[in-house]
Amino acid sequence: MQSILLIEDNNEIRENTAEILELAGYKVYTASNGKIGIEKALEVLPNLIVCDIMMPVLDGYGVLHLVNSNPILTGIPFIFLTAKAERNDFRKGMELGADDYITKPFDDIELLSAIERRFKKIALLQKDYKANAVGLQLLIDDFSGKNPLEYLAKSGNINHYKKKQIIYAEGNHPVQLFYIEKGRVKTFRTNNDGKELTMGLFSEGDFFGYNAIFENTMYHEFAESLDDSEICLIEREAFEKLLYNNKELTQKFIKLLANNVEERETQLLSLAYNSLRKKVANAILSLQNKFKKEESDTFTIHISREDLSNIAGTATESLIRTLSDFKTEKLIDIKDGCICILNEKKLQSLFN
């Protein structure tokens, strides 16, 4: 049960509001002034605080300041409840970090709706999203309340890319976000000798090319179509408008990018210390995780040996020999250039 601390010096308003909140299914704690409210907050650690502004001993601004200053209480959503509706009071409360502002007199629906919105945002902030383009899509969907493709692609144009065609290059400035309607795309980096390392794999329904937009830098990698592809180009301004108008959405993107960094570190660790067999096995399994459509289907994929070696981070000749070994061991099958996984568990459990 979600708990709410109600801090209000007017006895009638406090009792009536507490009754409304209890009927709505919340656990309610009350306090008659700001000082008692802080003590009660430290005692019960409520999920949300509803607080009047004009109170004796310690006013609502003081309560909010102490909540934000205390590491135990900071982060608890805070809604001001007050009869004061002047513009300066709104500005001061929001600048101090209040999440919402309800003016008296208010009706039951107004109060409950504000609280429900706040708890919904808390749930979204606690939700884990995968550190990839699918996670990005779900994230936009949750916070915008709309299908991200419908919301963003209205301003986008569909471009057609041939297999092996460069979509953007390292050093380009980002002016668009990319959404894959059809096909597959890889992002990769190259060293001074021209050797490639695949950094990301994307398929239908994925966004890509967003890191450079977040960082406000040039692209640090190349993007290339793995198949004939149809890609929606979404104007950067439309994407940024959605992102920057929602504080909670921005916070989740920061977490998503942090997870991307962790994923890259794991990839580098694998490249540095895994054996050749383990690298190739991980590359095949990563393709399955990314491109497998149905849980019950046997996974089969057609990919060039050069592209697969770039994902595994090994020489093409070494990759081909290892694939031949895997086929002999009946871990995979190879027909007409397609790789089919026969024994997923053994691939996962290969030792270095």
Secondary structure as UniProt FT lines:
FT   STRAND          3..7
FT   HELIX           11..23
FT   TURN            24..25
FT   STRAND          27..31
FT   HELIX           34..44
FT   STRAND          48..52
FT   HELIX           60..69
FT   TURN            71..75
FT   STRAND          78..82
FT   HELIX           87..95
FT   TURN            96..97
FT   STRAND          100..103
FT   HELIX           108..126
FT   HELIX           133..144
FT   HELIX           148..152
FT   HELIX           153..155
FT   STRAND          157..161
FT   TURN            163..164
FT   STRAND          166..168
FT   TURN            170..171
FT   STRAND          176..182
FT   STRAND          185..190
FT   TURN            192..193
FT   STRAND          196..202
FT   TURN            204..205
FT   STRAND          207..208
FT   HELIX           211..215
FT   STRAND          222..225
FT   STRAND          229..235
FT   HELIX           236..244
FT   HELIX           247..273
FT   HELIX           276..291
FT   STRAND          300..302
FT   HELIX           305..312
FT   HELIX           316..328
FT   TURN            329..330
FT   STRAND          332..335
FT   TURN            336..337
FT   STRAND          338..341
FT   HELIX           344..348
//
